């Protein structure tokens, strides 16, 4: 892989190789509305990573369609010229993660290993490979690699009511049971956790206005956009983009 001319790659388990991404999404931080706080925190952490300062692995979690994946793409576009590279690995292929990291740990670039929609079902143990890369084993974790994941789950693992059965109150303090401790331990390894929540109607309309700057009749535009979001079952940046694709050129 020629990382001087390759900004991102995707792991293909069938061939056991990385495939260079030829067509990147050109989205930028300026294109993202309503997540300014999350963007600034991610930028600060990324700048520290690129400058060789201590920085954290990142978990972006929360409601669907709120810009988690888009924020990662914008980060790459913003900092690729400074040496940032992204490797996307599917959750089911995390067993290959140590081998992937071995290929890049001595290179002069800064790599973000990106896992989109990361979560684990009960009984899965693939997250153990994440732990070894994030915290090391007998060998220290690489300085030029950080894990970045998006998820709808805060703790990445399913949580059940019976998990609380192991909790105890000792001297007035709550001590969590082993089941909960294990589930929380993975998310705790992400030092920077950015949360994403459903947007308000005003934020949704602001996105619509940004996408349709030439439309004069804002009332009609907002009425159509509101109706579209109700049919979709919720408001989000993804919904606004889908509305744009359906109505662009007609309004």
Protein Blocks (a to p, Z undefined) as FASTA:
>chain_A
ZZklmcbdcddfknopacddfbdcfbdfklpghilmmmmmmmmmmmmmmnopacddddde
ddehiopmmmmmmmmmmmmmnopacddddfklmmmmmmmmmmmmmpcbdcddddehiacd
ehiaklmmmmmmmnopmbccdfkbccddddfbfnlpacdfklmmmpcceehiacddfklm
mmmmmmmmpmbacddddddfklmmmmmmmmmmmbmblmlmmmmmmmmmmmnopacfklmm
mmmmmmgojZZ
